């Protein structure tokens, strides 16, 4: 699986606290092995984000992503629930 990080994702990632960044790396490792792993709590989004999915990094932080063609996944956003707005 190839993950492409959008510019928005990278801007948001740089602003995160160190512990959240560490958690994100751990969850990304799990995601690469199995995007459906229950530890991720992955779920399809609704409304204006209906083409996207999200998985949990922690109780309050998420990564919003989209499946591309083949084995490509785009990571669009990372942060608290505010990223859904």
C-alpha distances in whole Angstrom, upper triangle without the diagonal:
4,7,10,13,16,19,21,18,19,23,22,20,23,26,25,27,25,25,23,20,20,20,17,15,16,14,11,11,12,9,6,8,10,10,13,15,18,18,16,19,17,19,19,21,24,27,26,22,22,19,17,16,17,16,19,19,23,26,26,23,19,16,16,13,13,10,10,11,9,5,6,7,11,12,16,18,19,22,25,26,27,24,25,28
4,7,10,13,16,18,15,16,20,20,18,21,24,23,25,24,24,22,19,20,19,16,15,16,15,11,12,14,11,8,11,13,12,16,17,21,20,18,20,18,20,20,21,25,27,25,22,22,19,17,16,17,17,19,19,23,26,26,22,19,16,15,12,12,10,10,10,9,6,5,6,9,10,14,16,18,21,24,25,26,23,24,26
4,6,10,13,14,12,12,16,16,15,17,20,19,22,21,21,19,16,17,17,13,12,14,13,9,11,13,10,9,12,13,12,16,17,20,19,16,19,16,18,18,19,22,24,22,19,20,17,14,14,14,14,17,16,20,23,22,19,16,12,12,9,10,9,10,12,11,8,6,5,6,7,10,13,14,18,21,22,23,19,20,23
4,6,10,11,10,10,14,15,14,16,19,19,22,21,22,19,17,19,18,15,14,17,16,12,14,16,13,12,16,17,15,19,20,23,22,19,21,18,19,19,19,22,24,21,18,20,17,14,15,15,16,18,18,22,24,23,19,16,13,12,10,10,10,10,12,13,11,7,6,5,6,9,12,13,17,20,21,22,18,19,22
4,7,8,6,7,10,11,10,12,15,15,18,18,20,17,14,17,17,13,13,16,15,12,15,17,14,14,18,18,16,20,21,23,22,18,20,18,19,19,19,22,23,20,17,19,17,14,15,14,15,17,16,20,22,21,17,14,11,11,9,11,12,12,15,16,14,11,9,6,5,7,9,10,14,18,19,19,15,17,19
4,5,5,6,9,10,11,13,15,16,19,20,21,18,16,19,19,15,16,19,18,15,18,20,17,17,21,21,19,22,23,25,24,20,22,19,20,19,18,21,21,18,16,18,16,14,15,15,17,18,18,21,23,21,17,15,12,11,10,11,13,13,16,18,16,13,11,7,6,5,8,10,14,17,18,18,14,16,17
4,5,5,6,9,10,11,13,15,18,19,21,19,16,20,20,17,17,21,20,17,21,23,20,20,24,25,22,25,26,28,27,23,25,22,23,22,21,23,23,20,18,21,19,17,18,18,19,20,19,22,24,22,18,17,14,13,13,15,17,17,19,21,20,16,14,11,10,8,9,11,14,18,19,18,14,17,18
4,5,5,6,9,10,11,13,17,18,20,17,15,19,19,16,17,20,19,17,21,22,20,21,24,24,22,24,25,26,25,22,23,21,21,20,18,20,20,17,16,19,17,15,16,15,17,18,18,20,22,19,16,14,12,11,12,14,17,17,21,23,21,18,15,11,9,7,6,9,11,14,16,14,11,13,14
4,6,5,6,9,10,11,15,16,17,14,12,15,15,12,13,17,15,13,17,19,16,17,21,21,18,21,22,23,22,18,20,18,19,18,17,20,20,18,15,18,17,14,14,13,14,15,14,17,19,17,13,11,9,9,10,12,15,16,19,21,19,16,13,9,7,5,5,6,9,13,14,14,10,13,15
4,5,5,6,9,10,14,14,16,14,11,15,15,12,13,17,16,14,17,20,18,18,22,23,20,24,24,25,23,20,22,21,22,22,21,24,24,22,19,22,21,18,18,16,17,17,16,18,21,19,15,14,12,12,13,15,18,18,21,23,21,17,15,12,9,9,8,9,11,15,17,16,13,17,18
4,6,5,7,9,13,14,17,14,13,16,17,14,16,19,19,17,21,23,21,22,25,26,23,26,27,28,26,22,24,23,23,23,22,24,24,22,20,23,22,19,20,18,19,19,17,19,21,18,15,15,13,14,15,18,21,21,24,26,24,21,18,15,12,10,9,9,11,14,16,15,13,16,17
4,6,5,7,11,13,14,11,11,14,15,12,14,17,17,16,19,21,19,21,24,24,22,24,24,25,23,20,21,20,21,21,19,22,22,20,18,21,21,17,17,15,16,15,14,16,17,15,12,11,10,12,14,17,20,21,25,26,24,21,18,15,11,10,7,6,7,10,13,12,10,13,14
4,5,5,9,10,12,9,7,11,12,9,11,14,14,13,16,18,17,18,21,22,20,23,22,23,21,18,20,19,21,21,21,23,24,22,20,23,22,18,18,15,15,14,12,14,17,14,11,11,10,12,14,17,20,21,24,25,23,20,17,14,11,11,8,6,8,11,14,14,12,15,17
4,6,8,9,12,11,8,12,14,12,13,16,17,16,19,21,20,21,24,25,24,26,26,27,24,21,23,23,24,25,24,27,28,25,23,26,25,22,21,19,19,18,15,17,19,17,14,15,14,16,17,20,23,24,27,28,26,23,20,17,14,14,12,10,11,14,17,16,15,18,20
4,7,9,12,10,9,13,14,13,15,18,18,18,21,23,22,23,26,27,25,27,27,27,24,22,23,23,24,25,24,26,27,25,23,26,26,22,22,19,19,18,15,16,18,15,13,14,14,16,18,22,25,26,29,31,28,25,22,19,16,15,12,10,9,12,15,14,13,17,18
4,6,8,6,6,10,11,10,12,15,15,15,18,20,20,21,24,25,23,25,24,24,21,19,20,21,22,24,23,25,26,25,22,25,25,22,20,17,16,15,12,12,15,12,10,12,12,15,17,21,24,26,29,30,27,24,21,19,15,15,12,9,8,10,14,14,13,17,18
4,6,5,6,9,10,11,13,15,16,17,19,20,21,23,25,26,24,26,25,25,21,20,21,22,24,26,25,28,29,28,26,28,28,25,23,20,18,16,13,12,14,13,11,14,15,18,20,24,27,29,32,33,30,27,24,22,18,18,15,12,10,12,16,16,16,19,21
4,5,5,6,9,10,11,13,14,15,17,19,20,21,23,25,24,26,24,24,21,19,22,23,25,27,27,30,31,30,27,30,30,26,24,21,19,16,13,13,16,15,13,15,16,19,21,25,27,29,32,32,29,27,24,22,19,20,17,14,13,15,18,19,19,22,24
4,5,5,6,9,10,11,12,14,16,17,18,20,22,23,22,24,22,21,18,17,19,21,23,26,25,29,31,30,27,29,29,25,23,19,17,14,10,10,13,13,11,14,15,19,21,24,27,29,32,32,29,27,24,23,19,20,17,14,13,14,17,19,19,22,24
4,5,5,6,9,10,10,12,14,15,16,18,20,21,19,21,19,19,16,14,16,17,20,22,22,25,27,26,23,26,25,21,19,16,14,11,7,8,11,10,8,10,11,15,17,21,23,26,29,29,26,24,21,19,16,17,14,10,9,10,14,15,15,18,20
4,5,5,6,9,10,10,13,15,15,16,19,20,19,21,20,20,17,15,18,18,21,23,23,26,28,27,24,26,25,21,19,16,14,13,9,11,14,13,10,11,11,15,16,20,22,24,27,27,24,22,19,18,14,15,13,10,10,13,16,17,16,19,21
4,5,5,6,9,10,11,13,14,16,17,19,18,20,19,19,16,15,18,19,22,24,24,28,30,29,26,28,27,23,21,18,15,13,9,11,14,14,12,13,13,17,18,22,23,25,28,28,24,23,20,20,16,18,16,13,13,15,19,20,19,22,25
4,5,5,6,9,10,11,12,14,16,17,16,17,15,16,12,11,14,15,18,21,22,25,27,27,24,25,25,21,18,15,12,10,6,7,11,12,9,10,11,15,16,20,22,24,27,27,23,22,19,19,15,17,15,12,12,13,16,18,17,20,23
4,5,5,6,9,10,10,12,14,15,14,16,15,16,13,11,13,14,17,19,19,23,25,24,21,23,22,18,16,12,10,9,6,9,12,12,9,9,8,12,13,16,18,20,23,23,20,18,15,15,12,14,12,9,10,12,15,17,15,17,21
4,6,5,6,9,10,11,13,14,14,17,15,17,14,12,16,16,19,21,22,26,28,27,24,25,24,20,18,15,13,12,9,12,16,16,13,12,11,14,15,18,19,21,23,23,19,18,15,15,13,15,14,12,14,16,19,20,19,21,24
4,5,5,7,9,10,11,13,13,15,13,14,11,10,14,15,18,21,22,26,29,28,25,26,25,21,18,15,12,11,8,11,15,16,13,13,12,16,16,19,20,22,24,23,20,19,17,17,15,18,17,14,15,17,20,22,20,22,25
4,5,5,6,9,10,10,10,12,10,11,8,7,10,11,14,17,19,22,25,25,21,22,21,18,14,12,9,8,6,9,13,14,11,10,10,13,13,16,17,19,22,21,18,17,14,15,13,15,14,12,14,15,17,20,18,19,23
4,5,5,6,9,10,9,12,11,13,11,9,13,12,15,17,19,22,25,24,21,22,20,16,14,12,10,10,9,12,16,16,13,11,9,12,11,14,14,17,19,18,15,14,11,12,10,13,13,12,14,17,18,20,18,19,23
4,5,5,7,9,10,12,11,14,12,11,14,14,18,20,22,25,28,28,24,25,23,20,17,15,13,13,11,15,18,19,16,15,13,15,15,17,16,18,20,19,15,15,13,15,14,17,17,15,18,20,22,24,22,23,27
4,6,5,6,7,9,7,10,8,8,11,11,15,18,20,24,27,27,23,23,22,19,16,14,11,11,11,14,17,18,16,14,13,15,15,16,16,19,20,19,15,16,14,16,15,18,18,16,18,20,21,24,22,23,26
4,5,5,4,7,7,10,9,7,11,9,13,15,17,21,24,24,20,20,18,15,12,11,9,11,11,14,17,18,15,13,11,12,11,13,12,15,17,16,12,13,10,12,11,15,15,14,17,19,19,22,20,20,24
4,6,6,10,10,13,13,11,14,13,16,17,20,23,26,26,22,22,20,17,15,14,12,14,14,17,21,21,18,16,13,15,13,14,12,14,16,14,10,11,10,12,12,16,17,17,19,22,23,25,22,23,26
4,7,9,8,12,12,11,15,14,17,19,22,25,28,28,25,24,22,19,17,16,14,16,16,19,22,23,20,18,16,17,16,16,15,17,18,15,12,13,13,16,16,19,20,20,22,24,25,27,25,25,29
4,5,5,9,10,9,12,11,14,16,19,22,26,26,22,21,20,17,14,14,12,14,15,18,20,22,19,17,15,16,14,15,13,16,17,15,12,14,13,15,15,19,20,19,21,23,23,26,24,24,27
4,6,9,10,8,10,8,10,12,15,19,22,22,18,18,16,13,10,10,9,12,13,16,18,19,17,14,12,13,11,11,10,13,15,14,11,12,10,13,13,16,17,16,19,20,20,23,20,20,24
4,6,9,7,8,7,9,11,15,18,22,23,19,18,17,14,11,11,10,12,14,17,18,20,18,15,14,14,13,14,13,16,18,17,14,15,13,16,16,18,19,18,20,21,21,23,21,21,24
4,5,6,8,8,11,14,17,21,24,25,22,21,20,17,14,13,10,11,13,15,17,19,17,15,15,16,15,16,16,19,21,19,17,18,16,18,17,20,20,19,20,21,21,24,22,22,26
4,5,5,7,10,14,16,20,23,25,21,21,20,18,14,13,10,10,12,13,14,17,16,14,15,16,16,18,18,21,23,23,20,21,18,20,19,21,20,19,20,20,19,23,22,21,25
4,6,8,12,15,18,21,25,26,22,22,22,19,15,13,9,8,9,10,12,15,14,13,14,16,16,19,19,22,25,24,21,21,19,20,18,20,19,17,18,18,18,22,21,21,24
4,5,9,12,14,18,21,22,19,19,18,15,11,9,5,5,7,9,11,13,11,10,10,12,13,15,16,19,22,21,19,18,15,16,14,17,16,14,15,15,15,19,17,17,21
4,6,10,12,16,19,20,17,17,17,14,10,8,6,6,9,10,10,12,12,10,11,12,13,15,16,20,23,23,20,20,17,18,16,17,16,15,15,15,14,18,17,16,20
4,7,10,13,17,18,14,14,14,11,7,6,4,7,10,12,13,14,12,9,9,10,10,12,13,16,19,19,17,17,14,15,13,15,14,14,15,15,14,17,15,14,18
4,6,10,13,15,12,11,11,9,6,6,6,9,13,14,14,15,14,11,11,10,10,11,13,16,19,20,19,18,15,15,14,15,15,15,16,15,13,16,15,13,16
4,7,10,12,9,7,8,6,4,7,9,12,16,17,17,17,16,12,12,10,10,10,11,15,17,19,18,17,14,14,14,14,14,15,17,16,14,16,15,12,15
4,7,8,6,5,7,6,5,7,10,13,16,17,17,16,15,12,12,9,10,10,13,16,19,21,20,19,16,15,14,13,13,14,15,15,12,14,12,9,12
4,6,5,4,8,8,9,11,14,16,19,21,20,18,18,15,15,12,13,13,15,18,21,23,23,21,18,18,17,16,15,17,18,17,14,15,13,10,12
4,5,5,9,10,12,13,17,19,22,23,22,20,20,17,17,14,15,15,17,19,22,25,25,23,20,19,19,16,16,18,19,18,15,15,14,10,10
4,6,8,9,12,14,17,19,22,23,23,21,19,17,16,13,14,13,16,18,21,24,24,22,19,17,17,14,14,17,18,17,15,14,12,9,9
4,6,5,8,10,14,16,19,20,20,18,17,14,13,9,10,10,13,15,18,21,21,19,16,14,13,11,12,14,15,15,13,13,11,8,9
4,5,8,11,14,17,20,22,22,20,19,16,15,11,11,10,12,14,17,20,20,18,16,15,15,14,15,17,18,18,16,16,14,11,13
4,7,11,14,17,20,22,23,22,20,16,14,10,9,7,9,11,14,16,17,15,12,12,13,12,14,16,18,19,17,18,15,13,15
4,7,11,14,16,19,19,18,16,12,10,7,6,5,8,11,14,16,16,14,11,10,10,9,10,13,15,16,14,15,12,10,13
4,7,11,13,16,17,16,14,10,8,6,5,6,8,12,15,17,15,14,10,10,10,10,11,12,14,15,13,15,12,11,14
4,7,10,12,13,12,10,6,5,4,6,8,11,14,18,19,17,15,12,11,9,10,9,9,11,11,10,13,10,10,13
4,7,9,11,11,9,6,6,7,8,11,13,16,20,20,18,16,13,13,11,12,11,10,11,11,11,14,12,12,16
4,5,7,8,6,5,7,9,11,15,17,20,23,23,21,20,16,16,13,14,12,10,10,10,10,14,13,13,17
4,7,8,5,5,7,11,13,16,18,21,25,25,22,20,17,16,13,14,12,9,9,10,11,14,13,15,18
4,5,5,7,10,13,16,19,22,25,28,28,25,24,21,20,17,17,15,11,10,9,11,14,14,16,19
4,6,8,12,15,18,21,23,27,30,30,28,26,23,22,19,19,16,13,11,9,10,13,14,15,18
4,7,11,13,16,20,23,26,29,30,28,26,22,21,17,17,14,11,8,5,7,10,11,12,15
4,7,10,13,17,20,23,26,27,25,23,19,17,14,14,10,7,5,4,7,9,9,11,14
4,6,10,13,16,19,23,24,21,19,15,14,11,11,8,6,6,6,7,10,8,9,13
4,6,10,13,16,19,20,18,16,12,10,7,8,6,4,7,9,10,11,9,10,13
4,7,11,13,17,18,17,14,10,9,6,6,5,6,9,10,10,11,8,8,12
4,7,10,13,15,13,11,7,5,4,5,7,9,12,14,14,15,12,12,15
4,6,10,12,11,9,6,5,7,7,10,13,16,18,17,18,14,14,16
4,7,8,8,6,5,6,9,11,14,16,19,21,20,21,18,17,20
4,6,7,5,5,7,10,12,15,18,21,24,23,24,20,20,22
4,6,6,8,10,14,16,19,22,25,27,27,28,24,23,26
4,6,9,12,15,18,21,23,26,29,29,30,26,26,28
4,7,10,13,16,19,21,24,27,27,28,25,24,27
4,7,10,13,16,18,21,24,24,25,22,22,25
4,7,9,12,14,18,20,21,22,18,18,21
4,6,9,12,15,18,19,19,15,16,18
4,6,8,12,15,15,16,12,14,16
4,7,11,13,14,13,10,11,13
4,7,10,10,10,7,9,11
4,7,9,10,7,10,12
4,7,7,6,9,11
4,5,6,8,10
4,5,6,8
4,5,6
4,5
4
